[in-house]
Amino acid sequence: MRFQIAIAAFAATTFTTSSSSSAFQTPLHSPIIAHRSSSRRRPSSNAFSSEKSAILRLSFAPAKSSSSAPLRAEASSSSSASSSSEEDDVVGGTTTTTSGTGTASIPNEIFNLVKSIVGAGVLSLPAGIGAFGNAPSAILPATLLIGTIGFFSAYGFSLIGRVCSYTGGQSYRDAWSQSVGDSTSWIPAVTCTFKTCFAILSYSMILADTGKALLSTAGLQTTRTAALLGITGTALLPLCLLKNLSSLAPFSLLGIGGMFYTTIAMAARYLGGAYKLGAPAVKGSKVAAVPAGKYLADVATNFQPRFGNLGASAAMSPNTFILVSMLSTAYMAHFNAPKFFVELKDNTIKRYNTVVGTSFGISVLLFALVGSLGFLTFGSASSGLILNNYSGKDALMSLSRVAVAVSIVFSYPLIFAGARDGWLDLLKVPVDERTDSVLNKATLAILAGVTVVASQLKELAFIMSLAGATLGNALIYVYPALMFRSAVKGMGEKASKGLKREVPFAMFSAGLGVVMGCIGAKMAFGLL
């Protein structure tokens, strides 16, 4: 294996094996950033079992020093064997010696990473397919795109962990400081702050839609804005004002459980034809009338199935980049990469890549299923939140709405804490001055602003695609490649040939992210 991890050992595992990991993203999952800590903490003995491990402490963690620390150079394959407390990881013709204190097993990390990736963002994918196609065959190039973007997203996730291995970084910002330089570490910090803001904005928009639908199912007619204000005032505000979020950790399981249930429910409705269009009998032929689906009459006209002749070939349209941008948001979990690497038991690069490849492979499968099932049911009429297409009288899908709403409500404060702390960091408010009064005022200001915007914006697909095209592409493709290039450069002559050969591919990934971002951002504004 000469081309290092991503192409050989890593790529081989990307779409194989199975096992089960965001709070309901955390989607979109979820970008989660934890409360800032003024000192390093030892990895939790039970990874991601509490609020401190469910909320990532990474983007705003202070750098270790004002100058980059010496890089852990990769030695040649002739290096001597490590002691019993260390493990030699041979990849790409080189040997990397790592010694970790993490205790999380590979299955545990796989479950948590799938949970971090698969979140509410997946519910916008049918609309992404409908942005360029309206015939069933459009799912073929869409599935290919889901797999391809999944691979490059996994590659970026792998790069971040490897940079942490080479430099000793323990957070996204720290890895940047130790590789690229501390003077520019504010760049990923700002990006993560805005990404979390987009995440809670998306969550508020979803709650507005699902809240209105659930109240309608219960016979209570209300507006989208009124539903959002009610949920924000009675649930979100009290939860976001909490200072100890550890009690919310168990509810993160609802996210992945709710998504698996939603996938099964969507499959049942598609295969059962509950929303299919009816067709009259053809006079003078044996073609009989096709009755409409059971719930079709209860669906608003703009949400009823709409199909045409734009199939697989329509993928050549620029509108395809809307789906690509949505995927950049849906796969977003990369600010969690350092924590997954640090908390993995015997955290060699080989073991870490097993976690990454398996988790992203499972996520690719779920994304392909949800995207395809939603599109095959409603075609180009697929809403930015596919649950909006289903009838309020459909009990099976109403349960899905409940699962999504409950999951988001309890995941919301975890993500909100990251957004709030990010803004306080950017405003240079010292940690010791963040009193309860300051935190409460910041909470009220941010939550009020997000609620006002969410009440006015109705197109979730726009938020998903814009956030993915700009912030998502930077965190997934561009920043990891820049950190990797700087880390290899810092090794000097000690860097292996395999690493040096891989740098151009990493930079190709970054360039791809820039191109996708530019085109995707332009196409996203066309959704308004």
C-alpha positions in Angstrom: 0.0 0.0 0.0 1.7 3.1 -1.2 -1.0 5.7 -1.3 -1.5 6.0 2.4 -4.7 5.5 4.4 -7.5 7.1 2.5 -7.0 5.3 -0.9 -5.9 1.9 0.3 -6.7 0.8 3.9 -9.4 3.4 4.4 -11.2 3.3 1.1 -11.5 -0.5 1.3 -13.6 -0.2 4.5 -15.7 2.8 3.4 -18.6 0.9 2.0 -18.2 -2.4 3.8 -19.2 -4.0 7.1 -22.1 -2.9 9.2 -22.8 -1.9 12.7 -24.4 1.0 14.0 -23.9 6.6 15.1 -25.9 12.9 16.3 -28.3 13.5 18.5 -30.9 13.8 15.7 -27.9 15.4 14.2 -26.6 16.6 14.9 -26.8 16.8 12.4 -27.9 18.1 9.8 -25.5 16.0 12.5 -25.6 18.0 13.5 -22.9 20.1 14.4 -22.3 20.0 18.1 -19.7 22.1 19.9 -19.3 21.9 23.6 -18.9 24.3 26.5 -15.5 25.8 26.5 -13.0 24.5 29.0 -9.9 26.3 30.2 -8.0 23.1 30.6 -7.7 19.8 28.8 -9.8 17.0 30.1 -8.9 13.4 30.1 -11.1 11.4 27.6 -14.3 10.1 29.2 -14.2 6.5 30.4 -17.6 6.0 28.7 -17.4 7.8 25.4 -20.4 10.0 24.6 -22.3 8.7 27.6 -22.8 12.1 29.1 -23.4 15.7 28.1 -19.7 16.4 28.3 -19.0 13.8 25.7 -22.2 14.3 23.7 -21.3 18.0 23.3 -18.1 18.4 21.5 -15.4 20.6 23.1 -13.4 21.4 20.0 -13.7 24.5 17.9 -13.2 27.0 20.7 -10.8 25.1 22.8 -7.7 27.3 23.4 -4.6 26.3 21.5 -1.8 24.7 23.4 0.7 27.4 22.6 1.2 30.4 20.4 3.4 28.5 18.1 3.0 25.1 16.4 4.2 22.2 18.5 6.7 19.8 16.9 5.0 17.3 14.7 5.1 13.6 15.4 6.9 12.6 12.3 6.1 9.3 10.6 9.1 7.0 10.9 10.1 4.6 8.1 8.7 1.0 8.0 12.0 -0.2 9.5 11.2 1.4 12.9 11.6 -0.8 15.9 8.5 -2.3 17.6 6.7 -0.3 20.1 6.3 -1.1 23.8 3.2 -2.9 25.1 1.4 0.4 25.7 1.9 1.5 22.2 0.9 0.1 18.8 2.6 0.4 15.5 0.2 1.2 12.7 1.7 0.4 9.3 0.1 2.2 6.4 1.4 3.5 3.1 4.8 2.0 3.7 5.2 3.9 6.9 4.8 3.2 10.6 3.0 5.5 12.9 3.4 5.0 16.6 0.5 6.1 18.7 -0.4 5.8 22.4 -3.9 6.6 23.5 -5.7 6.8 26.8 -9.2 6.4 25.3 -11.5 3.6 26.3 -14.2 3.5 23.6 -14.5 0.3 21.6 -14.8 0.2 17.9 -18.5 -0.8 18.0 -19.2 1.9 20.5 -17.6 4.6 18.3 -19.3 3.3 15.2 -22.7 3.6 16.9 -22.0 7.2 18.1 -20.6 8.3 14.8 -23.6 7.0 12.8 -25.7 8.8 15.4 -23.7 12.0 14.8 -24.1 11.8 11.0 -27.6 10.6 10.5 -29.9 13.4 11.5 -32.6 15.7 10.3 -30.6 16.7 7.3 -31.4 13.5 5.6 -35.1 14.5 5.4 -34.2 17.1 2.8 -32.5 14.8 0.4 -35.6 13.8 -1.6 -36.0 17.6 -2.5 -32.4 17.6 -3.5 -33.1 14.8 -6.0 -36.2 16.6 -7.1 -34.2 19.8 -7.8 -32.8 18.2 -11.0 -35.1 15.3 -11.9 -38.7 14.3 -11.9 -38.6 10.7 -13.3 -37.8 7.6 -11.1 -34.5 6.9 -12.9 -33.1 10.1 -11.3 -32.4 8.1 -8.2 -29.6 6.3 -10.1 -27.2 9.3 -10.4 -28.5 10.6 -7.0 -27.4 7.3 -5.3 -24.0 7.6 -7.1 -23.6 11.1 -5.8 -24.6 10.1 -2.2 -21.9 7.4 -2.3 -19.2 9.6 -3.9 -19.8 12.6 -1.5 -19.9 10.1 1.3 -16.5 8.8 0.4 -14.9 12.2 0.2 -16.6 13.2 3.4 -15.2 10.1 5.1 -11.8 10.9 3.7 -11.9 14.4 5.2 -13.0 12.9 8.5 -10.1 10.5 8.3 -7.6 13.3 7.5 -8.6 15.2 10.7 -8.0 12.2 12.9 -4.6 11.6 11.3 -3.5 15.2 11.7 -4.4 14.8 15.4 -2.2 11.7 15.5 0.7 13.4 13.8 0.5 16.6 15.9 -1.1 15.6 19.2 -4.0 18.0 18.6 -7.2 17.2 20.6 -9.7 19.5 19.0 -10.4 20.9 15.5 -9.0 24.3 16.4 -6.1 22.7 18.2 -5.2 20.5 15.2 -5.3 23.6 13.0 -3.0 25.5 15.5 -0.5 22.6 15.6 -0.4 22.2 11.8 -1.3 25.4 10.0 -0.6 27.8 12.8 -2.2 29.4 15.8 -2.5 32.9 14.3 -5.2 31.7 11.9 -7.0 29.2 14.2 -9.9 31.7 14.4 -10.9 30.7 10.9 -12.2 27.2 11.8 -13.6 28.6 15.0 -15.7 31.2 13.2 -16.8 28.6 10.6 -18.0 26.2 13.3 -19.9 29.0 15.1 -21.9 29.9 12.0 -22.4 26.2 11.2 -24.0 25.6 14.6 -26.2 28.7 14.0 -27.4 27.3 10.7 -28.1 24.0 12.5 -30.3 25.5 15.2 -32.0 27.6 12.5 -32.8 24.5 10.6 -34.1 22.8 13.7 -36.4 25.7 14.5 -37.8 25.6 10.9 -38.4 21.8 11.2 -40.2 22.3 14.6 -42.4 25.0 13.0 -43.5 22.7 10.3 -43.9 19.5 12.4 -45.6 21.4 15.2 -48.2 22.9 12.9 -48.8 19.4 11.3 -49.1 17.7 14.6 -51.6 20.3 15.9 -53.6 20.0 12.7 -53.7 16.2 13.2 -55.1 16.8 16.7 -57.8 19.1 15.2 -56.1 22.4 16.2 -55.6 24.7 13.3 -52.8 27.3 13.8 -50.1 29.1 11.9 -46.6 28.0 11.4 -45.3 31.0 13.4 -47.7 30.4 16.3 -46.6 26.8 16.5 -42.9 27.8 16.6 -43.5 30.5 19.2 -45.4 28.0 21.4 -42.7 25.3 21.1 -39.9 27.9 21.7 -41.5 29.5 24.7 -42.6 26.3 26.5 -39.8 23.9 25.6 -36.8 25.3 23.9 -36.2 28.4 26.1 -36.4 26.5 29.4 -34.1 23.8 28.1 -31.6 26.3 26.6 -31.4 28.1 30.0 -30.3 24.9 31.7 -26.7 25.1 33.0 -26.3 21.3 33.3 -27.3 19.4 30.2 -26.3 15.9 31.3 -29.9 14.9 31.8 -30.6 15.3 28.1 -28.0 12.8 26.9 -30.3 9.7 26.9 -32.7 11.5 24.6 -30.0 11.5 21.9 -30.9 7.9 21.2 -34.3 9.0 19.9 -32.5 10.5 16.9 -31.1 7.4 15.4 -34.2 5.4 16.5 -36.5 7.9 15.0 -34.6 7.9 11.7 -34.7 4.1 11.4 -38.4 4.2 12.1 -39.0 7.0 9.5 -37.1 5.0 6.9 -39.3 1.9 7.5 -42.5 4.0 7.5 -41.5 5.7 4.2 -40.8 2.3 2.6 -44.2 1.0 3.8 -46.0 4.0 2.3 -44.2 3.8 -1.0 -44.6 0.0 -1.5 -48.2 0.2 -0.3 -49.0 2.9 -2.8 -50.7 5.1 -0.2 -49.8 8.3 -2.1 -49.8 7.2 -5.7 -51.6 9.2 -8.4 -54.8 7.7 -9.8 -55.4 7.3 -13.5 -58.7 6.9 -15.5 -59.5 3.9 -17.7 -58.5 4.2 -21.3 -61.5 4.0 -23.6 -61.3 1.3 -26.2 -58.5 -0.6 -24.5 -58.1 -3.1 -21.7 -56.3 -0.5 -19.5 -58.3 -0.3 -16.3 -58.6 2.7 -14.0 -55.9 3.1 -11.4 -57.3 4.2 -8.0 -55.5 7.0 -6.2 -53.6 6.3 -3.0 -55.5 6.1 0.3 -54.1 9.4 1.6 -53.6 11.3 -1.6 -56.8 13.4 -1.2 -55.6 14.7 2.1 -52.4 16.1 0.7 -52.1 19.7 -0.4 -51.9 20.1 -4.2 -48.4 21.5 -4.2 -47.2 18.5 -2.1 -48.9 15.8 -4.2 -46.7 13.5 -6.4 -45.4 15.1 -9.5 -43.4 13.1 -12.2 -42.1 13.8 -15.6 -39.4 12.7 -18.0 -36.3 14.2 -16.4 -34.5 11.1 -15.3 -30.9 10.0 -15.0 -29.7 12.3 -17.8 -31.0 15.3 -15.9 -28.0 14.8 -13.5 -26.0 16.9 -15.9 -28.0 19.9 -14.9 -26.3 22.5 -12.6 -29.2 22.0 -10.3 -27.5 18.7 -9.3 -25.2 20.8 -7.1 -28.2 21.6 -4.8 -28.2 17.9 -3.8 -24.4 17.9 -3.5 -24.6 20.9 -1.1 -27.3 19.3 0.9 -25.1 16.2 1.3 -22.3 18.4 2.6 -24.6 19.4 5.4 -26.1 15.9 5.9 -22.7 14.3 6.3 -21.4 17.0 8.6 -19.8 15.6 11.8 -16.2 16.6 11.2 -15.8 18.9 14.2 -16.3 15.6 16.2 -13.3 13.9 14.5 -10.6 14.8 17.0 -12.8 13.5 19.9 -13.5 10.2 18.1 -9.8 9.7 17.6 -8.8 10.7 21.1 -11.4 8.5 22.8 -10.8 5.4 20.8 -9.1 2.6 22.7 -5.7 1.8 21.1 -6.2 4.7 18.7 -4.1 3.6 15.8 -4.9 5.1 12.4 -6.0 1.7 11.2 -8.5 1.2 14.0 -9.7 4.8 13.6 -10.3 4.3 9.9 -12.3 1.2 10.6 -14.6 3.3 12.6 -14.8 6.0 10.0 -15.2 3.7 7.0 -17.9 1.6 8.6 -19.9 4.5 10.0 -19.9 6.5 6.8 -20.8 3.3 4.9 -23.9 2.8 7.1 -24.8 6.5 6.7 -24.5 6.3 2.9 -27.0 3.4 2.9 -29.5 5.3 5.1 -29.2 8.4 3.0 -29.7 6.5 -0.2 -32.8 4.8 1.2 -34.5 7.9 2.6 -33.6 10.0 -0.4 -34.9 7.4 -2.9 -38.0 6.4 -1.0 -39.1 10.0 -0.6 -38.4 10.9 -4.2 -40.0 7.8 -5.6 -43.2 8.6 -3.6 -43.5 12.4 -4.4 -41.1 13.1 -7.3 -40.2 16.7 -7.9 -42.9 17.8 -5.4 -40.8 16.5 -2.6 -40.6 19.2 0.2 -37.4 20.4 1.8 -38.8 18.5 4.8 -40.2 15.4 3.3 -42.5 14.8 6.2 -44.5 17.8 5.0 -45.6 15.7 2.0 -47.4 13.1 4.1 -51.0 13.5 5.2 -51.8 14.7 8.6 -54.3 11.8 8.9 -51.5 9.2 8.2 -50.9 7.8 11.7 -47.8 6.0 10.7 -46.1 9.2 9.5 -47.6 11.2 12.4 -45.6 9.0 14.7 -42.5 9.8 12.7 -43.3 13.5 13.1 -43.5 13.0 16.9 -40.2 11.2 17.0 -38.5 13.9 14.9 -40.0 16.7 17.0 -39.1 15.2 20.4 -35.6 14.3 19.3 -35.0 17.8 18.0 -36.4 19.5 21.1 -34.0 17.6 23.4 -31.1 17.9 21.0 -31.6 21.6 20.4 -30.0 22.8 23.7 -26.9 20.7 23.1 -26.3 22.4 19.8 -27.4 25.7 21.1 -24.8 25.7 23.8 -22.1 25.4 21.2 -23.5 28.3 19.2 -23.8 30.5 22.3 -20.3 29.7 23.5 -19.0 30.3 20.0 -20.4 33.8 19.9 -19.1 34.6 23.4 -15.7 33.4 22.3 -15.8 35.6 19.1 -16.9 38.5 21.2 -13.9 37.8 23.5 -15.9 37.4 26.7 -13.6 35.7 29.2 -14.7 32.4 30.6 -14.6 33.6 34.2 -17.0 36.5 33.3 -19.6 34.2 31.8 -22.0 34.4 34.7 -25.5 33.0 34.7 -26.8 36.5 33.9 -24.5 36.8 30.9 -25.4 33.3 29.7 -29.1 34.0 30.1 -29.0 37.3 28.2 -27.0 35.6 25.4 -29.5 32.8 25.3 -32.5 35.1 25.0 -30.8 37.2 22.3 -29.7 34.3 20.1 -32.9 32.3 20.5 -35.0 35.3 19.7 -33.0 36.1 16.6 -33.1 32.5 15.4 -36.9 32.2 16.0 -37.7 35.4 14.1 -35.7 34.2 11.1 -37.1 30.6 11.2 -40.6 32.0 11.3 -40.0 33.9 8.0 -38.0 31.3 6.1 -40.0 28.3 4.9 -37.6 26.6 2.5 -35.5 24.2 4.5 -33.8 23.0 1.3 -32.3 26.5 0.9 -30.8 26.6 4.4 -29.4 23.0 4.0 -27.9 23.7 0.6 -26.5 27.1 1.4 -24.9 25.9 4.7 -23.5 22.9 3.0 -22.1 24.8 0.0 -20.3 27.3 2.2 -19.5 26.2 5.7 -19.9 22.5 5.2 -17.6 22.3 2.3 -14.9 24.2 4.2 -15.1 22.0 7.3 -15.3 18.7 5.3 -13.0 19.2 2.4 -10.9 22.4 2.5 -9.7 22.7 6.1 -8.7 19.0 6.6 -6.6 19.0 3.4 -4.9 22.3 4.4 -4.1 20.8 7.9 -2.8 17.6 6.3 -0.6 19.4 3.9 0.9 21.6 6.6 1.4 18.6 8.9 3.3 16.6 6.2 5.4 19.7 5.4 6.2 20.1 9.0 7.7 16.6 9.1 10.3 17.6 6.6 12.5 14.8 5.4 11.0 12.5 8.0 7.7 12.4 6.1 7.3 9.2 4.1 7.0 9.0 0.4 3.4 7.7 0.8 2.4 10.9 2.7 4.1 13.2 0.2 2.3 11.4 -2.7 -1.0 11.7 -0.9 -0.8 15.5 -0.5 -1.9 16.3 -4.1 -5.0 14.0 -3.7 -5.9 15.8 -0.5 -5.6 19.2 -2.2 -7.7 17.8 -5.1 -10.3 17.1 -2.5 -10.0 20.6 -1.2 -10.3 22.1 -4.7 -13.3 19.9 -5.4 -14.9 21.3 -2.2 -14.3 24.9 -3.4 -15.8 24.3 -6.8 -18.8 22.5 -5.4 -19.2 25.3 -2.9 -19.2 28.1 -5.4 -21.7 26.4 -7.8 -23.8 25.1 -4.9 -24.1 28.5 -3.2 -25.3 30.1 -6.5 -27.8 27.3 -7.1 -29.1 27.5 -3.5 -30.3 31.0 -3.9 -32.4 29.8 -6.8 -34.5 27.9 -4.3 -35.9 31.1 -2.8 
